[in-house]
Amino acid sequence: MTAGPLDVLIVEDEVLVAEELAFLVREAGLHEIGRAMSSAEAVALACEFTPDLALVDVHLKDGPTGVDAARLIAEDCGAVVLFMTANVKRLPADYAGACGVIGKPYTEQAVKMALGYLEVCLREGRAPGPPPLGLSLAPRYRDLWGGGLAQTG
Amino acid sequence: MPDISTAAQASGDPLEEALAQKSALLHEVDHRVKNNLQLIASLILLQSRRTPDEGARAALQTVLERVTAVATVHRRLFQNDPLRFDVADFIRDLAADLASAAGRDDLEIVLDLDHVAIPAASAAAFALVVNELLGNALKHAFPPGRGGRITVSLADRGAACVLTVADDGVGLSGEPPGFGSMILKLLCQQLHADLQVSDAQPGVRATVAVPMSETPP
C-alpha cells in the first residue's frame, strides 16, 4: 500500500468520461497513475505501475474485454479492481476478482462517496460501515472487509 | 455487437434464436442509452469545471441535476420488469444523492414510501417532478444555519399515487415562479397529475397526485 495518496488506474474507452473521472479521483485526494482504453493497455499499465486501485469499464476499445482484464489486474498485478459499467448484469458471480461495481450512469456524488469508502477499506483492511448507495461490493470483499449489512435499495 | 450473433447461434430453434436476438438487441440498446447518459453528464461536468462565471456554472449545475435525475431512472430501468418502474427505489437513490450533494449535517430527510410501480414511459417525467420538489426544499427551505427536516412520502391510494414533499423551513419566498416551477407544471400536465403547493407554516408542503390508470402506457 502506498504511504501517500492511493495510486489509481483508469480503464475507460470513452475519453470524456475518463477525463471527468480523473477530476473526481483527484478531488477524492487520490493519485491517477494513468489511463487505458484497451484491455492490453490496461493490464500492461497495471503491471508496470502497480496501482492500489483500478477503475475498470467492461466495454473497452477492443470489445467486452474488461472482465478478463480485471481478473488479470487483480490476480497478476495486485490491484484492487472496481468495475464502473452500464453492464452490471453481465458481471460474473465472483466479480472476476474485483471488489465491487458502480453502475453507469453514475452520479458525481456516488463516485465521490465510493472512492472515500474504498480508500478506508484499502488502508485499514476493513469497511467503515455498509457501502454507500450506488456501490455494490463483491461477496468475497464483503466478507474480507466486513461491510456490515448489505445496502438496501 | 458480438453478443448477438453468438446468442443466435447458440440454439437451433429459429423461434428461440429470434428471441435471443431480440433480447440481445434490447440489452445493447439499454447499454448504449446508459453509456450515452454517462457521456452527457461527464460533458456537462467538464464544461462546468472550465466555466469561470458563477452564474453560468450554477446554470450548468441545475442542468446536470435534471440530467442526473433522468440518468438515475435509466440506471434503475431494466433491473426487473422492463415496462414498470419502481418509484420508491428511485426516490431512495435520488434522496441519498441529493442529500450527499447538499452536504448539510443539519438537515434530515425522512422517507415514507409505499412500493408503487408506474409505467416505464412515465418514469422520466415523474423522476423530474421528484427532483424539482426535493431539490427546491434542499436549496431554498433552509438557509445556512437553519436546520430542519424534509419528509418525502409516496402513498399508494389505488386509483392514484400521491407524492408529498414537506419541509419545516422558511416557507414560500413570494418570488415569481422560475424555470423550475414552469417545468414542474408542464410535467404534471403530462402526467395528468394534480399539483398542490401550500404554505404549511412552518415550511412548504407540495403534493402531486398521479392517476394510476391515466398514466400513459
Interface residues (C-beta under 8 A of the other chain):
Chain A: E14 L16 V17 E19 E20 L21 F23 H59 G63 P64 A86 N87 G103 K104 P105 Y106 T107 E108 Q109 A110 K112 M113 P132 L133 G134 T152 G153
Chain B: P2 D3 D30 H31 K34 N35 L37 Q38 L39 A41 S42 L43 L45 L46 R49 L64 T68 A71 T72 H74 R75 D89 R92 D93 A96 D97 S100 A101
